[in-house]
Each structure stands twice: as C-alpha cells, then as structure tokens.
Amino acid sequence: MRARWAGWIGLLAACLWAQPGRAMHLGSVDCDTGIPSDEKLGVTWFPRGDVFCFLLADPKTDGSFASYLHASQASEIGTDLASVGLGDRLAFVRWNGPSLGEGVQFGVAGNVYAQFDLQAPSHDLVNADYVIGLPLTFRRGPVSGRVRVYHQSSHLGDEFVLHSTVPRENLSFESVEGLLSAEWRPLRIYGGYEDLFAREPEALVSRVVHGGIELRQSTSSVPGGHLDRVRVVAGADVKTAKALNWALAWSARAGFEVGQSPGEEHRTRRWSLLGEYYRGPSPYGQFYHLHVEWWGAGLQLGL
C-alpha cells in the first residue's frame, strides 16, 4: 500500500515540478495534437484535438485500427487474427494557455478492441474488450500527461464459446492510470503507473507499470502537395504487472504516418501504415495469462 501511494505521489510531484522547455505551438509538436491553429487562448468548449498525443505502439491505443496478426505458435486465441479497434473521444472543455497547444483538457473516451479468428470458417469473434474512461490531459512545453479513470469489460464471442473448451469468465475492472510524456524532437519518451480496483475475478492483474519510446521524422518524406506530412514513425511500448510476476509485454510498431498540414479549416485524420510485433502476456481479455508472440501489419487512424 505504501509503495502504491508513493508511486502516485512521485508522479504528481513530477507533473508539478517539471520545468517547461520551448513552447510547443501547433506545427512544432512532433506527435501532432490536431488542435486547430485558429483556436483562441482561454476556455474552449467541446474542442477538437487533444494536448496529449496518442501512444503509437500501445496495443490498446486510442482511435481506430485494423491489423492482421500471425502467431509464432498456436494458442487458445488462434494463429491468424484480425485485430480491430474502434474508438473516439468527446472533449468537454479545454483551458488553452499560456500558449496555443498548451493547457488542460477534460473529456470522455471509449474504445472497443476485438479479435477475429481468420482460420475459422466464419471468422469467429474471439474476444471483445470494451473500454470507457474519463481522461484529464495536460501539456506544458515539451511535457504532457494523462490521468484517467476507466472501466473495461471483456466478453468472448458466441461462436468461439460454442467451439472452444476455454471456460468463459466474467472479466471486468476499473482502473486509475497516470502517464507522463516528454518530447525532444524527434524523440518522445513516456512512462506511468496503473492500479486496478473493483476487479472480477479478484486475482486479476492489480498493478501495472507502463512505458515506451517513440521516434518521428521531423520533416516530411514527401514535400509539397496534399501529402506534405508523410513521415517515418516508430515506437516501442512495454508493460509489466505484479500479478504476472512482472513478465514484460513488448509491443513495437513502425511505418509511415500521413496527414495534411496543420492550420487547415477541415483537417483529415492522421493515418498510418505500420508493421507490428508483440511478445509477452496477451493484452486481450481473459487471455492475459497466455504468453504470445505475433507479427503483423495494419492501418491506424488517429483521432
């Protein structure tokens, strides 16, 4: 218990004492916050974008994606999977300042993460994780962060249950999470801590340490035209949990990120073509106790 509170106090102290570097105005933020360049300082209700950038390599990142994954060995989940995520967020309010792209934001975000067995005759749904949370995000110079409380519930697919010997479990939990991120173009590092409560089953992972690193090309690979924001991107994400004997879950993604120039009245969403690799305890529902290894590729859409 003391270690748990010490972790949260340390995170809070880091947020309060972090010294701001250069102002991260729109257009200079490598990870692309999506904040309109004509937005005013002060309070904005139901704003676009966010002051905290999504996590490139996290298997349960924000936004939507579709990936093909091939396992190095057979498991209860399957060998060839289609991994799909559907998500969006609604920002209620943002306090902009002291510079545009800095401030504090509060809203609601939801995602569904589903896996389909491509070797089954009807491409059976294996598992679906439903996540809804209340993120509080902030940015000051190159330092940004996210604190959120969220709920997850997981459900096996009907066809999978009919043809599998895997016993069904009611898996759900609430969690409080804190992440702190720092950017030095083209490098970004982040880390934080997560504590699960109201868990079912009770033996579910209760403490999680989370960190990662990202690299984004500072200049476009295709100058000019509508695709003047084509950049090479790469990221590695790692999680470890006490209840799994601190076994490491590694996730890596690399490829091309495409978007239009900031400042346009109607911006397209950022999208990416990425190769993927994952090794460690499964991130999917009640299969968290399985050790898996996947290779694949997919399309990712930013918020």
ABEGO torsion letter per residue (X at the ends): XAAAAAAAAAAAAAAAABBBBBBBBBGABAAGAGBBAABBBEBBBGBBEBABBBBAABABBBEBBBBBBBBABBBAAEABBBBBBBBBBBBABBBBOABBGBEBBBBBBBBBBBBBBAABAAGBBABBBBBBBBBBBBBBEABBBBBBBBBBBBBBBAAAAAABABBBBBBBBBBBBBBBBBBBOABBBBBBBBBBBGBOBAABBABBBBBBBBBBBABBABBEEAAAABBBBBBBBBBBBAAAGGBBBBBBBBEBBBBBBBGBABBBBBBBBBBBBBBEBBABEAAAABBBBBBBBBBBBBX
